[in-house]
Amino acid sequence: MPMTHLEAEVERAVLVDDVVRAVVADLLTLPDVARVAVALTEGGGRRLRFTSATRGGDQASDLDWCHIDAYDDVPLNDVVRTGRPILAALSTLEERWPWLAQREGEAGHVAAAVVPMLGTSMRLGGLFLLYDRPQTFGPEQRELLEGLARRTVAALHEVSARRAGPVDDSLEEVLDASPAVETTGRTATLRLLPEPTAPREARAFLAAELRTWGVADDVVDTAQLCLSEIVTNAVHHARTVADLRVSVEEGVLTVVVRDFGAGGQVVAPVGGEDPLVVFGRGLMLVEAMTDRWGSEHDPGGTTVWFSIDLAPHDAG
């Protein structure tokens, strides 16, 4: 099997653009692919930086990068947020993204594949492919696309690990040691992937931040237990990425978890002895161990939060 552009380039690549150019070249060699885009997260997930290319077009040495705000309702944001690919005929996307179906349909495209690039504890962006022939998107094709996304992530990490001398600012932005983490004063945020390890990662992150801020161990232990229940609930019901926000302000610790499962809902605390209500019991525990807690469900997902009043020596 011939070596791909990415395999050939990764041995000598030193910049993000080197990797992206190789990925774009590989994507454009796939059957029926007419246009592609590669998107990378920036600003702690507040936006996507993306570049695109068309089959048969001039591939400039300097990539033309544009930006997408993270709150824009576009397919690339959707797959980065949920961690789930979109593989569909354009006609099936018309209800959610009518502008996309119309614009790309007029350009002769009939199907789209949007695949997230997810690392172990972060999201790096996504791949976007448009096809000019109908696609079945069977298991083999899906594995091919997801494999390309994984190899792109691996190539970006490899370039990051070997870099020396002047730092490529774009690589620093994309592959910071903890790109899904932001900390400002006594506020810190983390994006969690919809994986079984999410509760453990959330607990470790919370403990590290609170101990840095001088919060007492008993409060840290309580907050960890309550957070674990909420994140477990989000992973079980929403099955999307979740945003965790931790803050200490005016003597109050507040922990907020926001998922993006538009069809899900929080399990309310319930009674009874049915072992299947474990998640409801978890929220009963949150209610019992915190000073205040609440939840809000809207068309975009669910937010669950709790607050713990700190002792005076923990508040300052």
N, C-alpha and C positions, 0 to 999 in steps of 0.2 A: 504494500500500500504506500503511495507516495507520501512524503513528509508534508504536513500542512504548513501554511504560512506561519501560524502561531508557533508550532514546534521548531521551525527554522529560526524564527526571530527571537524566541525567548532566551536563547543562549547568549545573545549579544545585546539585548534590549536594556536600556538604562533609563528610559522615560516612559510615562504612561502612554504617551502618544505612539511610541513604538509598538507597544502591545495592542493598542486599539486599532492601529492601521492593519496589523496582521489579522486580528479577529474579523475586521470588516472584510478583508480580502477572502478569508475562509467562508464567511457567511454568504458572500456573493457567488461562491462556486456551488452552493447547494442547488439542487434541481428546483426550477420554477421560481426561485427567489429573484424579485425584481428590485427591491429596495430594502435597505437595512439601516438600523441605528444602534448605537451603543450608548448607554447612559450610565453615569457614575454619580454617586451621592456626594454632596458637598454641604458645608455648613452644618455639620451634625445632623444631617437628614432634612434640613430646611429647604433644599432644592436639589434638582438633578441637573448635571451638566451633560449634554448629549451632542453627538455628531452623527450625521447620516451620509449615506452614499447610495448611488443608483447603479444598477448593472449597466455596463457599457459606458459609464460616465468617466470623466477625468478624475483620477485619484491624486489629489494634490498632496505634496509633501507636508504642508501645514494643514492640520485638521481645522475645520470650521466648527467651533464649539458654540452652542447656544445654551440657554437655561430654561428650566421648567420649575415653577414654584411647587413646593411639596403639597400645597393645598389645591392645586389645579386638578380637576377631575379628568385625568387622562389615563390610558392603559398602563403606561410605564409606572406612574405613581401607584396604581392599583396593585400591580404585582410586587413592587418593592414593599408596600405596606402589608399585604396579606401573605407574601411568600408563596403564592400559588400562580402557576402560569396560566395564560390565556391562549388557547389553541382553538381557533374557530373560523368559520366562514364569516366574511364581513357582514353579510345579511343578518346574522344572529347577534351582531353587536349594535345594530341600528337603534334599538330601544335605549341602550345605555349611552352610546356615543354616536348619535345621528350624524353629527358633523364629520366624524371620521369615516363612517360608512359611505357617506355621500362623496366626500373629497377623494378618498382612495378608490372608490368605485369608478368615478369619472376618470381616474388615472389608469384604469384597466386592471386594478388589483381586486382579487376575489377572496382572499383569505389572509389571516394574520396570525403570527405566533409572537407572544410577548413572554419572555422567560426571565425570572429573577436570578440575580447573581448573589447568592447568600453564602457568607462564610460561617464559621463555627459560632460566633457570637456577634455577628454584625451583618449588615446588608451593604453591598457595594454598588448595586445598581441593577441594570437589566439589559437584555438584548431584544430588539424589535425587528421582526422580519415581515415583509409583505410579499405575497405570492400572486402571480398572474394566471395561475391555474388552480382548480379546486384541489384541496388536500384532505386526506383521510385522518391525519394525525394519529396514526396507530402507535402501539407501544414502541416499535423500533424507531420511528421518527421522533417520538417524544424523548426517548433516551438519548438520541443523537443531539437534540437541541439542549437538553439539560446537561449532557456531557460537555458540550461546547461552553456552556456557562461555567461549569466547574473548572474547566481548564483555563478559562479566562481569569477566574479568581486566583487559581494557583499561579498563573504567570504574573499577575500583579503583585502577589506576595513575594515571588522569587525575585522580581526586579527590585522590590523594596528592600529585601534582605541583602542584596549584593551591592546596593548603591554606595558610592564613595565619592568624596570630593563635593562639589557643589550639589546641593539638594534640589531636586526637581520639585518646585512648589506644588504642582498639581498632584504629584505622588504623595507628598506630605499630607495634603488635604484628604485624599482618598484613603490612604493607608496609614493614618495615625495609629499609634499603639492601641487606642480604644476609640475608634471613630464613631461608635454608636453612643458614646458617653460625653456629656457636657457637664461642667461644674462651674457655677458662678456664685461666689460668696458662699452662702449656706443653702444653696439649691443645686441639686444634681439630677440628671436624667439619664436613663438607659433604655435602649430599645431591646426587647426580648423576642426571640424567635419562637414560633409555635412548636416547641420541642419538649420532650420530657425533662430536659435539663433546665428549663426556664426557672422553675421555683428555686432550685439550688443557686443558679446564677444571680437571681434577684436577692436572695438572702445574703450572699457573700458581698454583693455590691452595697446593699444597705448597711451592713455591719461595718464595712470599711469606711464609708462616708461618715456614719454617725460617730464612730470612735475617733476619727480625725477631728470632728467638731466637739469632742469632749462630752458626748452624751453618756450617761451612766449605763453600766452593763445590763442592769435589770430592764431598763427601757429598751435597749438594743434587742435583748432576747424576746421581749414581748412584741416589738415591732416586727422582728423577723418571723415569728410564728404567725402573726396576722397576715403579713405580706405573703407568706407561703400559701396560705389558704386562698387568698384572692387570686394570685397568679395561677394556681392549680385550677381554680374555677374558670379563669379566662382561657387557659389552654384547652380545657375539656370542652367548653361550650362554644367559644368563638372560633378557635382553630385559626387565628391570625396572629401576626406580630402584635405585641402590646408595648405601650410606652409607660415607663415607670418614672415618676417624679417624686423626689424626696426633698423636703425643705424644713428648715427650722427658722421660725420668725416669731418674735415677741413671746418667747417662752413656750411655743407650741410646735411640736413635731407633726407634720402632715405628710402622709404618703398617699399618692394617687396612682391608680393603674387604669389606663385607657386602652381598650381593645377596639378592633375595627370590624367585629362580626355583626354586620347590619341585621342579620336574621336571628342573632342569639339574644339571650336575656339572662339577667342575673337570677340565680336561684335564691329565692327569699328564705329566711330562716323558718324552719317548720319543725313540728314536734313529731312524736311517734317513734316507734322502734325499728322502722324499716331501714336496713343497712344501706339501701340505695340512696338515702338522703344525705350521704356523707358531705356533699358540697353545701347543702343547706346548713348542716351542723357546723361546717367551717365558718360560715358567716355568723352563726349564733356565737361562735367563739370570738370573732372580731367584735361583735356588739358587746360581749361581756368584758373584754379585756381592754377596750379603748374608751376614751372619754366621749368621743363622737364618731359616727361613721355614717355613710350614706351611699346611694347609688343613683345613677341617672342613665336611662336608656334612650337613645335617639336613633334616627335613621342611619347614622354613620357607625354606631357601635355602642359600647357600654363603658361608663366610667364608675369605678368604685374607689372610695377614699376612706381614710380614717385619720383621726387626730389624737395625740396623746399630750396632755399638759406636762411640761417638764418642771422639775424642782428648780428653785432659783439658781443654784450653782450650775445647772445644765443650760440655762436660758441665755447666758451671756457669753 
